[in-house]
Amino acid sequence: MVEAYAQAHRLSVRDLLRRFAEAEAREASQVPQAAPEVLGGPSGEGAGTPLPPLASEASTALQRPEEGPSASHVQDAILGVQQSIGDPLGVDTLGLPLGGDFRYPGLQEIAETRYRVDCCTPPPPARSRLQDWVSWGRSLIENTLEEARRSGDAERAAALEELLALLEGKGLAAGPVKLFLLLAYLGRRYLREKWGRKASRTASQVSYHLPNDLLAAYIGVDRVTVWRWMELLKAAGLADSRRHRSWAVINGTPGVYTTGSVWLVRLKPGRVRWTYEDLAHPWRDLEEDRENGRTAFRVLWPQRKGKRARPSLELLVRWTLGIRETPPPEVLPTKRDPTDIAELFALTDLDPQERPDAIRELAERMAANLADPHSVRLYMRVLWRVVEGKIPATAVYNAYRAAYAPIRHRLYGEGPGQVRQPGALFAAILLQTPGVREALKGRVA
């Protein structure tokens, strides 16, 4: 109020407050106490508290122009502050808070403190995606705990209670909680990229293949620590893991080799249950991956020595989808392939306001790499359909890689490569995916 008054009269707030203090001091020493009045707080707070009296000398004192505000300005400001105190909260005032021992704020407090109109009922803080994800995990654990109690499974209920206590007490600092949320995130991303957005919302559990070394490196712990954390998740029935083995010829020796781990994660209340297909599925051609250097060792030690590298979350997602790229772009930025479109898998995780620019930039790069600069709008349409969940990101990625392969062969001498219209080849391969032709019809949302 003092600041508004000073601005309205083109005065200095500091000088006005100084005059305020001087007027009060003179009144306190020269004029008897005025009759007390009651502050009209919204709920009767501050009843019986006397208002500060006004000084008659202050109202008639003369000042030179260069001394700043007149005493009448000080009196008007005091009256304005007193009136604002009596206003109920929620109106267009300073909203000064009242208390049982409240008289009126000191001069320094008035000058330095600014109260919001809704000071006593602050708006709820904005929730981040991480908070939403943690809330989803808490809800799943609580509902699973209720299901375990109803079924009479005391051992599983005890493990769920322990996991819930870790979540409430330590949050993401608790290892089993962090591991479970990461496994659930990778599972839902796998379903969404492989089968569409609806699958990630309706599936009760999911299984996918991923080497334990990559998972441990992303979290920043040893692989033994991951197995130790898994013990609680297995007891709770929320997740499980088994080694996947397949026939291969490694270094000229045929046999059954371990290709990695298959992770089974619960996405709805219940207990994970293995099926024959979960382990019999040909998750990986280990022999071919080793011949082409697509191994977890190559990801974690791209230079075959030094400190273990930390893979990105998107790299883990691509490995669950069978796209095993090495080394990760963030480890060797100078050797990053400028023609790669790996960020395609991260479009759905971008904030809505960031998507248009990211989609345009990626579409222009795809069109330029495929020598099809006049079809940028087509590539943008395809990418928007990926964001909407109508076209699998994996289908777009594979079509792009297949269309660019002849160009790579021609540029790097990796083999014969002749194709007149790589963009047309990309469209032809993509349209072979069921549902793509229908998804591209109509306007972009």
Secondary structure, 3 states (H helix, E strand, C coil): CHHHHHHHCCCCHHHHHHHHHHHHHHHHHHCCCCCCCCCCCCCCCCCCCCCCCCCHHHHHCCCCHHHCCCHHHHHHHHHHHHHHHHCCCCCCCCCCCCCCCCCCCCHHHHHHCCCCCCCCCCCCCCCCHHHHHHHHHHHHHHHHHHHHHHHCCHHHHHHHHHHHHHHHHHHHHCHHHHHHHHHHHHHHHHHHHHHCHHHHHHCCEEEEEECHHHHHHHHCCCHHHHHHHHHHHHHHCCEEEEEEEEEEEECCEEEEEEEEEEEEEECCCCCCCCCHHHHHCCCCCHHHHHHCCCCHHHHHCCCCCCCCCCCCHHHHHHHHCCCCCCCCCCCCHHHCCCCCCHHHHHHHHCCCCCHHHHHHHHHHHHHHHCCCHHHHHHHHHHHHHHHCCCCCHHHHHHHHHHHHHHHHHHHHCCCCCCCCCHHHHHHHHHHCCCCHHHHCCCCCC
